[in-house]
């Protein structure tokens, strides 16, 4: 009986010892977790305090007002008052040439395609020259045109003589209309006279009048015309004004003859491939994502 009691006592002491060990373990774990939670809370507190300080500094930074497109504006299109909206920006992040007033933007033309939230600056826009009293529409069917030419493209009209001499005749002309090889542009009086001289020159000396397209017309500067109007030709025009029309008709006929020759030499398969390629190119242009412009863009 005494042995049984002794054994029971041992079991009780063993149980108490185990409970004490477990109690110490849980107490240590609780202390560890408490310290860990305190460290996490302290880190979060420091993080939030830093964020609050950053926001307070940002709120105290000086700001300026600027203007951005409300929607995409294609290159070459004039900007209207309802095409833009006002934004407020940190003063130290705005370029020096940012435009502050909408009055300085309305009516100007985009040099490049402007995506929404692109800050409008002086370098992105230009002002179209006023229409002069001597400006006239001029249709031309005698000019050799690039195969990929389309309306609203900008070109130089050049003249090349059989000797290899090549001159700029008309500089930076926008193709207003294009139909069946006939283009329409605007010319001033001096340009009209120079063109008349070149037409007669081309007729007399078997020269070619052709067009070259600008790559980035609203970023590239206008070239300087280099064609020297022929004094003898101008005298001939004065004596016989009809010679200009005669020469132009001859150049038109030559251009049409070249076109007919090219069309005859083109097989139905080539014509189909050409039309298909043009269609694919137009679709690609529509779906094309504009390249990154060298401009300040809001994120």
C-alpha positions, 0 to 999 in steps of 0.5 A: 500500500505504501508502495502504491502511495509512493508511486502516486506521489512520483506521478504527481510530481512528474505531472507538476514538473511537466506542467511547469515546463510547458508553462515556462515554454508558453510564457517564453513564447508569449514574451517572444511573440509580444516583442515581435509584435511590438517590433512590427508595430514600431516598423509600421508606425515609422513607415506611416510617419515617413509617408505622412511626412512625404505627403506633407512635404508634397502638399507644401511644394509650390505648384503651377497650372498646365494644360494637357489634351483631353483626348488624342490629337493627331499630328498636323491638327489644330487644337481647339479650346475643348480639346484640352483640360487644365491640370495642377503640377509640382513647379519643379517638375514642369519644363520651362516652356510649358504653356500656362494659358489656354489662349496661347494654345487654342488655334495652334497645330500639333507637331506630333501626335499628342496622347492624353495627359501629355503636358503641352509645351511650346516645342510641341506646337506651332502656329500656322502662317496667315493666309496671304492675299496672293495664295491660290489653289494649283492643280498639277498632273505633270508631277511624278509622285511617290507611290505611297503618297496620300492626302495631307502628306507634305512634299518638296516639288523638285526639278531634275535636268538630264545633266543631273542638276537637281533643284528644289522648286516648291518647298514644303507643300501640303497635299490638299487633294490627291486623285488619279495622279493629280495633286492640289496645293496652295501657291503664292504669286512668286511660286506660281511664276517660278513653277511656270518657268520650271514647266517651260524649262522641263518642256524645252530641256526634257527635265523631270518635275517630281515630288519627295515626301517629308518624313516628319513634316511638322518637326522638319524645317522647311527647305529653301527653294534652289531653282533659279528661274530662267530669265530667257524662259521668263522672256519667252513666257512674256512674249507667248503666255500660251507656252506655259499651257502648251508645256504643261499639256506636254508634261501631262501627256508624258506623265500619263504615258508613263502611267499607262506604260507602268499599268500595262507592264503590271500583271494582275497578280502584281496589281492585286499584291500592291492593293493588298499591301496598301490595305495592310499598311493602312490597317497597320497605321491605324493600329500602330501604337505611337512611339514615345515622344520627346515630351513631358508626359503625366503618369 
